[in-house]
Amino acid sequence: MKYVWTSIRMTIVTAVIAGIIYPLVMTGLAQVTFPGKANGSLVKVNGRVVGSKLIGQDFTSAKYFQPRPSAAGKGYDAMDSSFSNLGPTNKALADRVQVSVKQEIAANPGLVFGAVPIDMVTTSASGLDPDITVANAQAQVARVAAARGMSAQAVLALVVQHTTGRELGFLGEPHVNVLELNLALDSAQGVKAP
């Protein structure tokens, strides 16, 4: 009986330390050291939250840059974050990508078969990727400029301004955050955020 009570006390102590004290200390440290990131890197416009820099969201209008396709639920559903689970030799994936390539070529003037950026037609592992490659953004410039009545040079300048380089100078690829770029486009034209 002595061992049973000892194990019960140890379970309670461990649960309190690992389940209550440790999470509260970590949350407090995160709030003090980097509150923006600890709270989800939320993007606010005029005091109103319009999204997060860390979670992609769907933009359907031609006047906005489009994110990577999403396999998360019905699209960009953070509660159902997942990938399609289709391997590179799967015919269903090849067929879907083929359809997506044709759609992107039709939607983006100047885009030709063989020059469609891979992240324009394939989903990310999480289905919530907020960034696109610079090539993907450049491929959408003509469409966005035409839809907004802006010059391609002005739109391209915003893409360049919102391009983030490699992490630590050598990790990953340069990328563009779609939400921030679309908000900059609206701001440049004096459009208020939804």
C-alpha positions as CSV (number, residue, x, y, z in Angstrom):
1,M,0.0,0.0,0.0
2,K,2.9,2.3,0.7
3,Y,4.0,2.1,-3.0
4,V,0.5,2.9,-4.2
5,W,0.3,6.1,-2.2
6,T,3.8,7.1,-3.3
7,S,2.9,6.6,-7.0
8,I,-0.3,8.6,-6.6
9,R,1.6,11.5,-4.9
10,M,4.2,11.4,-7.7
11,T,1.6,11.4,-10.4
12,I,-0.1,14.4,-8.8
13,V,3.2,16.3,-8.4
14,T,4.3,15.5,-11.9
15,A,0.9,16.5,-13.3
16,V,1.0,19.8,-11.5
17,I,4.6,20.6,-12.5
18,A,4.3,19.4,-16.2
19,G,0.7,20.2,-16.8
20,I,0.2,23.5,-15.0
21,I,3.4,25.2,-13.7
22,Y,5.6,24.6,-16.8
23,P,3.0,25.7,-19.4
24,L,2.2,28.9,-17.4
25,V,5.9,29.8,-17.0
26,M,6.5,29.2,-20.8
27,T,3.5,31.2,-21.7
28,G,4.5,34.1,-19.4
29,L,8.1,34.1,-20.8
30,A,6.8,34.1,-24.4
31,Q,4.4,37.0,-23.7
32,V,7.2,39.0,-22.2
33,T,10.0,38.2,-24.7
34,F,8.0,38.1,-28.0
35,P,4.3,38.9,-27.5
36,G,3.5,39.3,-31.2
37,K,4.7,35.8,-32.1
38,A,3.3,34.3,-28.9
39,N,-0.1,35.6,-29.9
40,G,-0.1,34.2,-33.4
41,S,1.7,37.0,-35.4
42,L,-1.7,38.6,-36.1
43,V,-1.9,41.3,-38.7
44,K,-4.1,44.3,-37.8
45,V,-5.4,47.1,-40.0
46,N,-7.0,50.0,-38.2
47,G,-7.1,48.0,-35.0
48,R,-8.9,45.1,-36.6
49,V,-7.4,41.6,-37.1
50,V,-7.3,40.7,-40.8
51,G,-5.2,37.6,-40.6
52,S,-2.0,36.1,-39.5
53,K,1.5,36.2,-41.1
54,L,1.8,32.5,-40.3
55,I,-1.4,31.1,-41.7
56,G,-2.4,31.3,-45.4
57,Q,-5.8,32.4,-46.4
58,D,-7.7,32.2,-49.6
59,F,-7.8,35.3,-51.9
60,T,-10.1,34.6,-54.8
61,S,-10.3,38.0,-56.6
62,A,-8.1,38.6,-59.6
63,K,-6.9,41.8,-58.0
64,Y,-5.1,39.9,-55.3
65,F,-2.0,37.6,-55.3
66,Q,-3.1,34.0,-54.8
67,P,-1.5,31.8,-52.2
68,R,-0.4,28.2,-52.8
69,P,-3.3,25.8,-53.2
70,S,-4.4,24.3,-49.9
71,A,-5.3,20.7,-49.1
72,A,-6.4,21.7,-45.5
73,G,-10.1,20.8,-45.2
74,K,-12.1,22.9,-47.6
75,G,-9.1,25.2,-48.1
76,Y,-6.9,27.0,-45.5
77,D,-8.8,25.4,-42.6
78,A,-6.4,25.6,-39.6
79,M,-8.5,23.0,-37.8
80,D,-7.9,20.5,-40.6
81,S,-4.3,21.2,-41.5
82,S,-2.9,18.5,-43.7
83,F,-1.4,17.6,-47.0
84,S,-3.0,15.6,-49.8
85,N,-1.0,12.5,-49.1
86,L,-0.6,11.8,-52.8
87,G,2.9,10.6,-53.9
88,P,4.8,12.1,-56.8
89,T,4.0,9.1,-59.0
90,N,0.2,9.1,-58.2
91,K,-1.9,9.7,-61.3
92,A,-4.5,11.7,-59.3
93,L,-1.8,14.2,-58.3
94,A,-0.4,14.4,-61.8
95,D,-4.0,15.0,-63.2
96,R,-4.8,17.6,-60.6
97,V,-1.5,19.5,-61.2
98,Q,-2.1,19.3,-65.0
99,V,-5.6,20.9,-64.5
100,S,-4.1,23.6,-62.2
101,V,-1.3,24.4,-64.7
102,K,-3.9,25.0,-67.4
103,Q,-6.0,27.2,-65.0
104,E,-3.0,29.3,-64.0
105,I,-1.9,29.8,-67.6
106,A,-5.4,30.9,-68.5
107,A,-5.6,33.3,-65.5
108,N,-2.2,34.8,-65.7
109,P,-1.3,36.7,-68.9
110,G,2.2,35.9,-70.2
111,L,2.5,32.6,-68.2
112,V,3.4,29.7,-70.5
113,F,3.5,25.9,-70.1
114,G,6.8,24.9,-68.6
115,A,7.2,28.2,-66.8
116,V,4.6,27.8,-64.1
117,P,6.2,27.9,-60.7
118,I,5.8,24.6,-58.8
119,D,4.3,26.3,-55.7
120,M,1.6,27.8,-57.9
121,V,0.1,24.3,-58.6
122,T,1.1,22.1,-55.6
123,T,0.0,22.2,-52.0
124,S,2.3,22.6,-49.1
125,A,2.7,20.0,-46.3
126,S,0.5,21.9,-43.9
127,G,-2.0,23.3,-46.4
128,L,-1.6,26.6,-44.7
129,D,1.5,28.1,-46.2
130,P,1.3,31.9,-46.0
131,D,4.2,32.5,-48.4
132,I,4.8,32.0,-52.1
133,T,8.1,32.0,-54.0
134,V,9.3,35.1,-55.8
135,A,8.8,33.3,-59.1
136,N,5.1,32.7,-58.2
137,A,4.6,36.3,-57.3
138,Q,6.3,37.5,-60.5
139,A,4.1,35.2,-62.5
140,Q,1.0,36.9,-61.0
141,V,2.1,40.5,-61.5
142,A,0.5,41.0,-65.0
143,R,-2.9,39.7,-63.8
144,V,-2.9,41.7,-60.6
145,A,-1.8,44.9,-62.4
146,A,-4.5,44.6,-65.1
147,A,-7.2,43.8,-62.5
148,R,-6.2,46.9,-60.4
149,G,-5.5,49.2,-63.3
150,M,-1.9,49.7,-62.1
151,S,1.3,49.4,-64.0
152,A,3.2,46.2,-63.9
153,Q,6.2,48.1,-62.6
154,A,4.3,49.5,-59.6
155,V,3.0,46.0,-58.7
156,L,6.5,44.5,-59.2
157,A,8.0,47.2,-57.0
158,L,5.6,46.1,-54.2
159,V,6.6,42.5,-54.7
160,V,10.3,43.4,-54.3
161,Q,9.5,45.5,-51.2
162,H,7.7,42.5,-49.6
163,T,10.3,39.9,-50.5
164,T,11.9,38.3,-47.5
165,G,15.4,36.8,-48.0
166,R,16.8,33.6,-46.8
167,E,16.8,32.9,-43.0
168,L,20.3,33.7,-41.6
169,G,21.4,34.4,-45.2
170,F,21.5,30.7,-46.3
171,L,18.4,28.8,-45.1
172,G,15.4,28.4,-47.3
173,E,14.5,30.5,-50.3
174,P,13.4,34.1,-50.7
175,H,9.7,34.3,-50.3
176,V,6.7,36.7,-50.3
177,N,4.0,36.8,-47.6
178,V,0.7,36.9,-49.6
179,L,-1.3,38.6,-46.9
180,E,1.2,41.4,-46.4
181,L,1.6,41.9,-50.1
182,N,-2.1,42.1,-50.7
183,L,-2.6,44.6,-47.9
184,A,0.2,46.7,-49.4
185,L,-1.6,46.7,-52.7
186,D,-4.8,47.8,-51.1
187,S,-2.9,50.5,-49.2
188,A,-1.2,51.8,-52.3
189,Q,-4.6,52.3,-53.9
190,G,-6.3,53.7,-50.8
191,V,-8.6,50.6,-50.4
192,K,-9.7,50.0,-46.8
193,A,-9.2,46.5,-45.5
194,P,-12.3,44.3,-45.3
